[in-house]
Amino acid sequence: MSMAELNNENVLKALTDTFGDAILHSEMQFGMLNVEIPADRNLDIIGWLKSNESLKMEFLTDLCAVHYPEQKGRELAVVYHLHSWTKNYRMRIKCFISAQKPEIASLTGLYNAANWMERETFDFYGVQFSGHPDLRRILNMDEMDYHPLLKQYALEDETRDDKDDSFFGR
């Protein structure tokens, strides 16, 4: 695949040709390829995307999580945004994990930028990144015994009476 041929369809074909059934789902959103892979395959698939000479996904733009409490057994999605500077191509990878065992392999061995992004994702969602060199809170207080962006926690204190919600369409 040459640089002129680098597009969503060819990247998806290369992924499915190489990893077959490990490509669980794919779709295009706003012109970007989105691929779902098994959580236990994140290291080898993303490592292949980074080292493949035709793709060179050498930059981890973002790593975050999303909480879907209604999806039993796959309540947390770990989302990776990858970018090839040299090929001017971006894509998104999603791995779903259970809230009962929120664990996935760390990408710190592939991307230095994963270090703080994984710490932030742990801090806010409780995702355990196995193999991370220093997985601890990065923005919240160490004393917190919960992960505030899980949807089981209210966004604001419902006992407050010092606000006029009519300004916010409520």
N, CA and C atoms as an extended XYZ file, in Angstrom:
510
Properties=species:S:1:pos:R:3:atomname:S:1:resname:S:1:resid:I:1 pbc="F F F"
N         0.850       -1.170        0.000 N   MET     1
C         0.000        0.000        0.000 CA  MET     1
C         0.898        1.236        0.000 C   MET     1
N         0.745        2.082       -0.977 N   SER     2
C         1.541        3.310       -1.042 CA  SER     2
C         0.790        4.440       -0.350 C   SER     2
N         1.486        5.573       -0.162 N   MET     3
C         0.878        6.709        0.514 CA  MET     3
C        -0.376        7.172       -0.231 C   MET     3
N        -0.371        7.134       -1.563 N   ALA     4
C        -1.524        7.571       -2.345 CA  ALA     4
C        -2.731        6.675       -2.095 C   ALA     4
N        -2.495        5.417       -1.681 N   GLU     5
C        -3.585        4.474       -1.458 CA  GLU     5
C        -4.051        4.433       -0.010 C   GLU     5
N        -3.456        5.243        0.855 N   LEU     6
C        -3.811        5.204        2.268 CA  LEU     6
C        -5.150        5.897        2.488 C   LEU     6
N        -6.182        5.095        2.685 N   ASN     7
C        -7.514        5.608        2.973 CA  ASN     7
C        -8.216        4.621        3.906 C   ASN     7
N        -9.394        4.979        4.366 N   ASN     8
C       -10.103        4.156        5.349 CA  ASN     8
C       -10.331        2.728        4.869 C   ASN     8
N       -10.734        2.577        3.631 N   GLU     9
C       -11.028        1.249        3.101 CA  GLU     9
C        -9.774        0.375        3.064 C   GLU     9
N        -8.657        0.935        2.614 N   ASN    10
C        -7.428        0.151        2.525 CA  ASN    10
C        -6.840       -0.162        3.897 C   ASN    10
N        -6.969        0.757        4.832 N   VAL    11
C        -6.493        0.485        6.196 CA  VAL    11
C        -7.338       -0.623        6.821 C   VAL    11
N        -8.658       -0.558        6.655 N   LEU    12
C        -9.527       -1.601        7.179 CA  LEU    12
C        -9.219       -2.952        6.535 C   LEU    12
N        -8.985       -2.963        5.236 N   LYS    13
C        -8.638       -4.212        4.550 CA  LYS    13
C        -7.325       -4.774        5.084 C   LYS    13
N        -6.327       -3.924        5.279 N   ALA    14
C        -5.045       -4.379        5.823 CA  ALA    14
C        -5.234       -4.960        7.222 C   ALA    14
N        -6.067       -4.326        8.035 N   LEU    15
C        -6.333       -4.832        9.383 CA  LEU    15
C        -7.042       -6.181        9.348 C   LEU    15
N        -8.079       -6.291        8.535 N   THR    16
C        -8.827       -7.553        8.485 CA  THR    16
C        -8.002       -8.660        7.835 C   THR    16
N        -7.174       -8.323        6.853 N   ASP    17
C        -6.298       -9.338        6.253 CA  ASP    17
C        -5.283       -9.856        7.260 C   ASP    17
N        -4.802       -8.986        8.127 N   THR    18
C        -3.765       -9.364        9.092 CA  THR    18
C        -4.348       -9.980       10.356 C   THR    18
N        -5.468       -9.440       10.855 N   PHE    19
C        -5.978       -9.861       12.158 CA  PHE    19
C        -7.327      -10.572       12.110 C   PHE    19
N        -7.950      -10.645       10.941 N   GLY    20
C        -9.176      -11.421       10.761 CA  GLY    20
C       -10.276      -11.104       11.753 C   GLY    20
N       -10.676      -12.138       12.507 N   ASP    21
C       -11.800      -12.016       13.437 CA  ASP    21
C       -11.532      -11.087       14.613 C   ASP    21
N       -10.294      -10.646       14.797 N   ALA    22
C        -9.990       -9.712       15.887 CA  ALA    22
C       -10.512       -8.307       15.577 C   ALA    22
N       -10.923       -8.071       14.346 N   ILE    23
C       -11.580       -6.808       14.000 CA  ILE    23
C       -13.072       -7.049       14.211 C   ILE    23
N       -13.574       -6.672       15.375 N   LEU    24
C       -14.927       -7.007       15.794 CA  LEU    24
C       -15.994       -6.164       15.109 C   LEU    24
N       -15.665       -4.904       14.858 N   HIS    25
C       -16.638       -3.989       14.264 CA  HIS    25
C       -15.876       -2.815       13.659 C   HIS    25
N       -16.422       -2.277       12.598 N   SER    26
C       -15.822       -1.070       12.023 CA  SER    26
C       -16.922       -0.195       11.460 C   SER    26
N       -16.657        1.101       11.472 N   GLU    27
C       -17.579        2.063       10.880 CA  GLU    27
C       -16.819        3.347       10.590 C   GLU    27
N       -17.390        4.150        9.741 N   MET    28
C       -16.831        5.457        9.430 CA  MET    28
C       -17.684        6.505       10.149 C   MET    28
N       -17.040        7.396       10.875 N   GLN    29
C       -17.732        8.502       11.521 CA  GLN    29
C       -17.009        9.779       11.158 C   GLN    29
N       -17.718       10.672       10.508 N   PHE    30
C       -17.162       11.970       10.112 CA  PHE    30
C       -15.857       11.791        9.328 C   PHE    30
N       -15.836       10.780        8.484 N   GLY    31
C       -14.669       10.532        7.637 CA  GLY    31
C       -13.531        9.793        8.311 C   GLY    31
N       -13.695        9.403        9.574 N   MET    32
C       -12.634        8.703       10.310 CA  MET    32
C       -13.014        7.238       10.512 C   MET    32
N       -12.040        6.356       10.270 N   LEU    33
C       -12.242        4.937       10.504 CA  LEU    33
C       -12.247        4.657       12.008 C   LEU    33
N       -13.276        3.943       12.459 N   ASN    34
C       -13.399        3.505       13.846 CA  ASN    34
C       -13.408        1.990       13.847 C   ASN    34
N       -12.526        1.387       14.636 N   VAL    35
C       -12.408       -0.058       14.665 CA  VAL    35
C       -12.492       -0.532       16.107 C   VAL    35
N       -13.318       -1.550       16.333 N   GLU    36
C       -13.372       -2.185       17.652 CA  GLU    36
C       -12.556       -3.458       17.610 C   GLU    36
N       -11.694       -3.622       18.620 N   ILE    37
C       -10.860       -4.818       18.736 CA  ILE    37
C       -11.004       -5.390       20.137 C   ILE    37
N       -10.670       -6.664       20.342 N   PRO    38
C       -10.718       -7.227       21.696 CA  PRO    38
C        -9.670       -6.558       22.587 C   PRO    38
N       -10.016       -6.352       23.838 N   ALA    39
C        -9.099       -5.685       24.769 CA  ALA    39
C        -7.795       -6.448       24.927 C   ALA    39
N        -7.842       -7.773       24.852 N   ASP    40
C        -6.621       -8.554       25.032 CA  ASP    40
C        -5.714       -8.559       23.801 C   ASP    40
N        -6.126       -7.849       22.751 N   ARG    41
C        -5.309       -7.757       21.538 CA  ARG    41
C        -4.813       -6.329       21.290 C   ARG    41
N        -5.050       -5.401       22.233 N   ASN    42
C        -4.707       -4.000       21.984 CA  ASN    42
C        -3.217       -3.813       21.706 C   ASN    42
N        -2.353       -4.497       22.439 N   LEU    43
C        -0.909       -4.307       22.242 CA  LEU    43
C        -0.429       -4.775       20.871 C   LEU    43
N        -0.837       -5.968       20.466 N   ASP    44
C        -0.320       -6.460       19.185 CA  ASP    44
C        -0.914       -5.731       17.989 C   ASP    44
N        -2.198       -5.377       18.044 N   ILE    45
C        -2.811       -4.682       16.901 CA  ILE    45
C        -2.312       -3.243       16.800 C   ILE    45
N        -2.300       -2.526       17.913 N   ILE    46
C        -1.827       -1.139       17.875 CA  ILE    46
C        -0.318       -1.108       17.609 C   ILE    46
N         0.413       -2.063       18.154 N   GLY    47
C         1.847       -2.157       17.856 CA  GLY    47
C         2.091       -2.376       16.373 C   GLY    47
N         1.257       -3.207       15.741 N   TRP    48
C         1.379       -3.436       14.304 CA  TRP    48
C         1.065       -2.161       13.524 C   TRP    48
N         0.030       -1.431       13.938 N   LEU    49
C        -0.312       -0.181       13.259 CA  LEU    49
C         0.839        0.824       13.340 C   LEU    49
N         1.531        0.836       14.475 N   LYS    50
C         2.645        1.767       14.642 CA  LYS    50
C         3.859        1.355       13.814 C   LYS    50
N         4.171        0.076       13.790 N   SER    51
C         5.406       -0.377       13.133 CA  SER    51
C         5.248       -0.674       11.646 C   SER    51
N         4.024       -0.803       11.156 N   ASN    52
C         3.802       -1.101        9.748 CA  ASN    52
C         4.312        0.052        8.881 C   ASN    52
N         5.213       -0.233        7.969 N   GLU    53
C         5.838        0.802        7.138 CA  GLU    53
C         4.846        1.544        6.251 C   GLU    53
N         3.761        0.898        5.876 N   SER    54
C         2.767        1.560        5.027 CA  SER    54
C         1.839        2.474        5.820 C   SER    54
N         1.710        2.229        7.115 N   LEU    55
C         0.777        2.998        7.940 CA  LEU    55
C         1.472        4.012        8.842 C   LEU    55
N         2.476        3.570        9.570 N   LYS    56
C         3.259        4.440       10.465 CA  LYS    56
C         2.379        5.278       11.394 C   LYS    56
N         1.529        4.617       12.172 N   MET    57
C         0.685        5.316       13.143 CA  MET    57
C         1.540        5.625       14.368 C   MET    57
N         2.475        6.566       14.193 N   GLU    58
C         3.515        6.810       15.197 CA  GLU    58
C         3.116        7.768       16.314 C   GLU    58
N         1.907        8.324       16.266 N   PHE    59
C         1.525        9.301       17.279 CA  PHE    59
C         0.212        8.902       17.944 C   PHE    59
N         0.231        8.817       19.266 N   LEU    60
C        -0.977        8.585       20.047 CA  LEU    60
C        -1.540        9.953       20.417 C   LEU    60
N        -2.573       10.370       19.701 N   THR    61
C        -3.159       11.691       19.910 CA  THR    61
C        -3.917       11.763       21.221 C   THR    61
N        -4.669       10.707       21.520 N   ASP    62
C        -5.497       10.717       22.717 CA  ASP    62
C        -5.774        9.291       23.150 C   ASP    62
N        -5.976        9.143       24.434 N   LEU    63
C        -6.376        7.877       25.030 CA  LEU    63
C        -7.339        8.248       26.140 C   LEU    63
N        -8.530        7.694       26.110 N   CYS    64
C        -9.533        8.054       27.104 CA  CYS    64
C       -10.468        6.868       27.316 C   CYS    64
N       -11.497        7.070       28.102 N   ALA    65
C       -12.496        6.031       28.326 CA  ALA    65
C       -13.887        6.644       28.225 C   ALA    65
N       -14.857        5.778       28.025 N   VAL    66
C       -16.264        6.167       28.006 CA  VAL    66
C       -16.997        5.120       28.833 C   VAL    66
N       -17.928        5.560       29.655 N   HIS    67
C       -18.692        4.651       30.500 CA  HIS    67
C       -20.071        4.431       29.901 C   HIS    67
N       -20.388        3.172       29.590 N   TYR    68
C       -21.698        2.773       29.078 CA  TYR    68
C       -22.323        1.815       30.093 C   TYR    68
N       -22.917        2.316       31.179 N   PRO    69
C       -23.404        1.426       32.237 CA  PRO    69
C       -24.485        0.446       31.788 C   PRO    69
N       -25.180        0.767       30.703 N   GLU    70
C       -26.262       -0.110       30.234 CA  GLU    70
C       -25.743       -1.307       29.422 C   GLU    70
N       -24.482       -1.335       29.045 N   GLN    71
C       -23.920       -2.430       28.246 CA  GLN    71
C       -23.234       -3.435       29.173 C   GLN    71
N       -23.994       -4.366       29.698 N   LYS    72
C       -23.484       -5.323       30.678 CA  LYS    72
C       -22.326       -6.150       30.118 C   LYS    72
N       -21.250       -6.196       30.878 N   GLY    73
C       -20.059       -6.950       30.486 CA  GLY    73
C       -19.092       -6.164       29.635 C   GLY    73
N       -19.513       -5.027       29.150 N   ARG    74
C       -18.666       -4.143       28.338 CA  ARG    74
C       -19.005       -2.686       28.631 C   ARG    74
N       -18.986       -2.380       29.913 N   GLU    75
C       -19.408       -1.059       30.367 CA  GLU    75
C       -18.394        0.045       30.075 C   GLU    75
N       -17.133       -0.296       29.977 N   LEU    76
C       -16.095        0.717       29.742 CA  LEU    76
C       -15.454        0.510       28.374 C   LEU    76
N       -15.368        1.594       27.634 N   ALA    77
C       -14.655        1.568       26.355 CA  ALA    77
C       -13.367        2.357       26.538 C   ALA    77
N       -12.253        1.739       26.225 N   VAL    78
C       -10.980        2.457       26.184 CA  VAL    78
C       -10.793        2.851       24.730 C   VAL    78
N       -10.598        4.145       24.488 N   VAL    79
C       -10.571        4.686       23.131 CA  VAL    79
C        -9.185        5.267       22.841 C   VAL    79
N        -8.614        4.838       21.719 N   TYR    80
C        -7.305        5.316       21.286 CA  TYR    80
C        -7.473        6.089       19.981 C   TYR    80
N        -6.912        7.279       19.910 N   HIS    81
C        -6.876        8.057       18.674 CA  HIS    81
C        -5.438        8.019       18.172 C   HIS    81
N        -5.240        7.428       17.010 N   LEU    82
C        -3.906        7.279       16.430 CA  LEU    82
C        -3.761        8.181       15.226 C   LEU    82
N        -2.539        8.643       15.004 N   HIS    83
C        -2.280        9.573       13.913 CA  HIS    83
C        -0.944        9.231       13.268 C   HIS    83
N        -0.946        9.190       11.959 N   SER    84
C         0.290        9.061       11.198 CA  SER    84
C         0.645       10.441       10.666 C   SER    84
N         1.688       11.039       11.247 N   TRP    85
C         2.133       12.354       10.778 CA  TRP    85
C         2.621       12.260        9.346 C   TRP    85
N         3.398       11.245        9.054 N   THR    86
C         4.021       11.137        7.738 CA  THR    86
C         3.021       10.807        6.647 C   THR    86
N         1.936       10.122        6.994 N   LYS    87
C         0.928        9.749        5.998 CA  LYS    87
C        -0.320       10.627        6.066 C   LYS    87
N        -0.365       11.535        7.066 N   ASN    88
C        -1.517       12.415        7.256 CA  ASN    88
C        -2.816       11.616        7.330 C   ASN    88
N        -2.841       10.682        8.279 N   TYR    89
C        -4.000        9.790        8.429 CA  TYR    89
C        -4.307        9.604        9.910 C   TYR    89
N        -5.589        9.612       10.235 N   ARG    90
C        -6.043        9.417       11.620 CA  ARG    90
C        -7.056        8.284       11.676 C   ARG    90
N        -7.080        7.611       12.829 N   MET    91
C        -8.090        6.580       13.057 CA  MET    91
C        -8.360        6.428       14.550 C   MET    91
N        -9.452        5.730       14.871 N   ARG    92
C        -9.852        5.507       16.255 CA  ARG    92
C        -9.979        4.007       16.500 C   ARG    92
N        -9.439        3.557       17.630 N   ILE    93
C        -9.546        2.161       18.055 CA  ILE    93
C       -10.317        2.131       19.370 C   ILE    93
N       -11.266        1.194       19.494 N   LYS    94
C       -12.025        1.044       20.741 CA  LYS    94
C       -11.889       -0.383       21.250 C   LYS    94
N       -11.705       -0.500       22.564 N   CYS    95
C       -11.680       -1.791       23.250 CA  CYS    95
C       -12.674       -1.712       24.401 C   CYS    95
N       -13.591       -2.656       24.480 N   PHE    96
C       -14.570       -2.670       25.567 CA  PHE    96
C       -14.120       -3.637       26.652 C   PHE    96
N       -14.277       -3.199       27.908 N   ILE    97
C       -13.925       -4.037       29.049 CA  ILE    97
C       -15.044       -3.983       30.085 C   ILE    97
N       -15.046       -4.958       30.951 N   SER    98
C       -16.066       -5.051       31.984 CA  SER    98
C       -15.743       -4.125       33.156 C   SER    98
N       -16.767       -3.527       33.719 N   ALA    99
C       -16.578       -2.690       34.906 CA  ALA    99
C       -16.218       -3.548       36.113 C   ALA    99
N       -16.547       -4.844       36.074 N   GLN   100
C       -16.206       -5.748       37.163 CA  GLN   100
C       -14.709       -6.037       37.197 C   GLN   100
N       -14.077       -6.048       36.018 N   LYS   101
C       -12.629       -6.258       35.916 CA  LYS   101
C       -12.101       -5.281       34.862 C   LYS   101
N       -11.972       -4.009       35.237 N   PRO   102
C       -11.600       -2.972       34.256 CA  PRO   102
C       -10.088       -2.959       33.991 C   PRO   102
N        -9.611       -3.972       33.271 N   GLU   103
C        -8.172       -4.092       33.053 CA  GLU   103
C        -7.856       -4.257       31.567 C   GLU   103
N        -6.767       -3.599       31.153 N   ILE   104
C        -6.286       -3.675       29.778 CA  ILE   104
C        -4.783       -3.408       29.814 C   ILE   104
N        -4.065       -3.917       28.836 N   ALA   105
C        -2.608       -3.742       28.800 CA  ALA   105
C        -2.236       -2.286       28.520 C   ALA   105
N        -1.181       -1.846       29.154 N   SER   106
C        -0.673       -0.486       28.979 CA  SER   106
C         0.039       -0.350       27.630 C   SER   106
N        -0.094        0.823       27.038 N   LEU   107
C         0.623        1.122       25.786 CA  LEU   107
C         1.889        1.931       26.034 C   LEU   107
N         2.317        2.062       27.294 N   THR   108
C         3.494        2.881       27.587 CA  THR   108
C         4.752        2.351       26.912 C   THR   108
N         4.805        1.071       26.609 N   GLY   109
C         5.948        0.514       25.894 CA  GLY   109
C         5.967        0.900       24.424 C   GLY   109
N         4.816        1.288       23.893 N   LEU   110
C         4.720        1.708       22.488 CA  LEU   110
C         4.803        3.220       22.329 C   LEU   110
N         4.105        3.926       23.202 N   TYR   111
C         4.019        5.384       23.110 CA  TYR   111
C         4.324        5.993       24.479 C   TYR   111
N         5.304        6.871       24.560 N   ASN   112
C         5.586        7.561       25.816 CA  ASN   112
C         4.386        8.391       26.269 C   ASN   112
N         3.638        8.937       25.330 N   ALA   113
C         2.484        9.782       25.663 CA  ALA   113
C         1.398        9.010       26.403 C   ALA   113
N         1.397        7.692       26.294 N   ALA   114
C         0.374        6.892       26.970 CA  ALA   114
C         0.481        6.988       28.484 C   ALA   114
N         1.663        7.299       28.995 N   ASN   115
C         1.884        7.309       30.437 CA  ASN   115
C         0.862        8.186       31.162 C   ASN   115
N         0.832        9.450       30.877 N   TRP   116
C        -0.072       10.349       31.592 CA  TRP   116
C        -1.521       10.158       31.163 C   TRP   116
N        -1.745        9.808       29.916 N   MET   117
C        -3.125        9.581       29.470 CA  MET   117
C        -3.736        8.384       30.190 C   MET   117
N        -2.954        7.334       30.388 N   GLU   118
C        -3.455        6.171       31.116 CA  GLU   118
C        -3.676        6.502       32.591 C   GLU   118
N        -2.800        7.307       33.158 N   ARG   119
C        -2.999        7.721       34.548 CA  ARG   119
C        -4.290        8.520       34.698 C   ARG   119
N        -4.556        9.416       33.761 N   GLU   120
C        -5.784       10.210       33.798 CA  GLU   120
C        -7.012        9.315       33.639 C   GLU   120
N        -6.944        8.345       32.728 N   THR   121
C        -8.064        7.427       32.511 CA  THR   121
C        -8.294        6.566       33.749 C   THR   121
N        -7.214        6.130       34.385 N   PHE   122
C        -7.351        5.410       35.656 CA  PHE   122
C        -7.994        6.308       36.709 C   PHE   122
N        -7.513        7.523       36.810 N   ASP   123
C        -7.978        8.477       37.822 CA  ASP   123
C        -9.486        8.708       37.711 C   ASP   123
N        -9.974        8.927       36.512 N   PHE   124
C       -11.376        9.294       36.329 CA  PHE   124
C       -12.322        8.118       36.118 C   PHE   124
N       -11.829        6.979       35.574 N   TYR   125
C       -12.709        5.848       35.260 CA  TYR   125
C       -12.347        4.559       35.991 C   TYR   125
N       -11.176        4.485       36.599 N   GLY   126
C       -10.774        3.280       37.310 CA  GLY   126
C       -10.202        2.184       36.435 C   GLY   126
N        -9.872        2.486       35.198 N   VAL   127
C        -9.293        1.481       34.303 CA  VAL   127
C        -7.881        1.142       34.782 C   VAL   127
N        -7.622       -0.141       34.983 N   GLN   128
C        -6.316       -0.626       35.404 CA  GLN   128
C        -5.495       -0.960       34.155 C   GLN   128
N        -4.393       -0.275       33.957 N   PHE   129
C        -3.528       -0.520       32.807 CA  PHE   129
C        -2.378       -1.409       33.267 C   PHE   129
N        -2.488       -2.705       32.975 N   SER   130
C        -1.461       -3.642       33.428 CA  SER   130
C        -0.157       -3.359       32.704 C   SER   130
N         0.918       -3.357       33.460 N   GLY   131
C         2.232       -3.062       32.910 CA  GLY   131
C         2.592       -1.592       32.938 C   GLY   131
N         1.706       -0.754       33.430 N   HIS   132
C         2.012        0.684       33.519 CA  HIS   132
C         3.077        0.900       34.592 C   HIS   132
N         4.085        1.734       34.316 N   PRO   133
C         5.183        1.895       35.270 CA  PRO   133
C         4.841        2.667       36.546 C   PRO   133
N         3.758        3.451       36.560 N   ASP   134
C         3.461        4.271       37.736 CA  ASP   134
C         1.983        4.652       37.750 C   ASP   134
N         1.107        3.657       37.823 N   LEU   135
C        -0.329        3.915       37.725 CA  LEU   135
C        -0.859        4.422       39.063 C   LEU   135
N        -1.037        5.729       39.141 N   ARG   136
C        -1.602        6.377       40.320 CA  ARG   136
C        -2.352        7.616       39.856 C   ARG   136
N        -3.117        8.196       40.745 N   ARG   137
C        -3.902        9.383       40.399 CA  ARG   137
C        -2.994       10.501       39.903 C   ARG   137
N        -3.525       11.280       38.968 N   ILE   138
C        -2.729       12.357       38.392 CA  ILE   138
C        -3.387       13.721       38.573 C   ILE   138
N        -4.722       13.775       38.654 N   LEU   139
C        -5.434       15.051       38.785 CA  LEU   139
C        -6.264       15.148       40.058 C   LEU   139
N        -6.794       14.040       40.524 N   ASN   140
C        -7.605       14.049       41.733 CA  ASN   140
C        -6.745       13.744       42.957 C   ASN   140
N        -7.317       13.966       44.119 N   MET   141
C        -6.598       13.712       45.365 CA  MET   141
C        -6.407       12.207       45.572 C   MET   141
N        -5.281       11.845       46.130 N   ASP   142
C        -4.987       10.439       46.399 CA  ASP   142
C        -6.017        9.811       47.326 C   ASP   142
N        -6.637       10.602       48.194 N   GLU   143
C        -7.587       10.092       49.174 CA  GLU   143
C        -8.929        9.682       48.564 C   GLU   143
N        -9.187       10.076       47.333 N   MET   144
C       -10.475        9.737       46.710 CA  MET   144
C       -10.592        8.222       46.606 C   MET   144
N       -11.752        7.699       46.978 N   ASP   145
C       -11.957        6.257       46.890 CA  ASP   145
C       -12.969        5.905       45.796 C   ASP   145
N       -13.127        6.793       44.833 N   TYR   146
C       -14.037        6.554       43.712 CA  TYR   146
C       -13.448        7.206       42.465 C   TYR   146
N       -14.061        6.927       41.333 N   HIS   147
C       -13.611        7.464       40.046 CA  HIS   147
C       -14.751        8.321       39.496 C   HIS   147
N       -14.591        9.650       39.529 N   PRO   148
C       -15.716       10.574       39.376 CA  PRO   148
C       -16.399       10.617       38.014 C   PRO   148
N       -15.809       10.117       36.946 N   LEU   149
C       -16.504       10.197       35.659 CA  LEU   149
C       -17.340        8.967       35.335 C   LEU   149
N       -17.393        8.011       36.254 N   LEU   150
C       -18.340        6.913       36.086 CA  LEU   150
C       -19.740        7.478       36.266 C   LEU   150
N       -20.676        7.037       35.475 N   LYS   151
C       -22.006        7.663       35.437 CA  LYS   151
C       -22.858        7.372       36.663 C   LYS   151
N       -22.359        6.578       37.593 N   GLN   152
C       -23.129        6.339       38.811 CA  GLN   152
C       -23.049        7.521       39.772 C   GLN   152
N       -22.182        8.480       39.470 N   TYR   153
C       -22.036        9.648       40.327 CA  TYR   153
C       -22.711       10.857       39.675 C   TYR   153
N       -23.404       11.629       40.486 N   ALA   154
C       -24.101       12.818       39.978 CA  ALA   154
C       -23.083       13.850       39.496 C   ALA   154
N       -23.453       14.597       38.475 N   LEU   155
C       -22.570       15.634       37.953 CA  LEU   155
C       -22.452       16.811       38.894 C   LEU   155
N       -23.484       17.063       39.669 N   GLU   156
C       -23.439       18.201       40.578 CA  GLU   156
C       -24.220       17.869       41.843 C   GLU   156
N       -24.005       18.634       42.851 N   ASP   157
C       -24.672       18.452       44.133 CA  ASP   157
C       -26.135       18.858       44.008 C   ASP   157
N       -27.038       17.880       44.132 N   GLU   158
C       -28.466       18.148       43.967 CA  GLU   158
C       -29.071       18.889       45.147 C   GLU   158
N       -28.325       19.045       46.233 N   THR   159
C       -28.855       19.751       47.406 CA  THR   159
C       -28.613       21.254       47.339 C   THR   159
N       -27.889       21.694       46.324 N   ARG   160
C       -27.595       23.131       46.211 CA  ARG   160
C       -28.852       23.910       45.881 C   ARG   160
N       -29.021       25.065       46.544 N   ASP   161
C       -30.152       25.937       46.238 CA  ASP   161
C       -29.692       27.337       45.839 C   ASP   161
N       -28.407       27.476       45.553 N   ASP   162
C       -27.860       28.793       45.203 CA  ASP   162
C       -27.749       28.999       43.699 C   ASP   162
N       -28.412       28.145       42.932 N   LYS   163
C       -28.346       28.275       41.479 CA  LYS   163
C       -29.736       28.447       40.906 C   LYS   163
N       -29.818       29.175       39.816 N   ASP   164
C       -31.076       29.325       39.095 CA  ASP   164
C       -30.950       28.521       37.810 C   ASP   164
N       -31.474       27.310       37.810 N   ASP   165
C       -31.348       26.430       36.670 CA  ASP   165
C       -32.122       26.908       35.436 C   ASP   165
N       -32.984       27.886       35.588 N   SER   166
C       -33.735       28.371       34.417 CA  SER   166
C       -32.820       28.960       33.366 C   SER   166
N       -31.623       29.411       33.783 N   PHE   167
C       -30.660       29.946       32.833 CA  PHE   167
C       -30.063       28.849       31.954 C   PHE   167
N       -30.217       27.612       32.382 N   PHE   168
C       -29.612       26.488       31.673 CA  PHE   168
C       -30.635       25.582       31.015 C   PHE   168
N       -31.846       26.084       30.838 N   GLY   169
C       -32.883       25.326       30.163 CA  GLY   169
C       -33.466       24.200       30.985 C   GLY   169
N       -33.350       24.294       32.304 N   ARG   170
C       -33.890       23.228       33.179 CA  ARG   170
C       -35.083       23.743       33.947 C   ARG   170
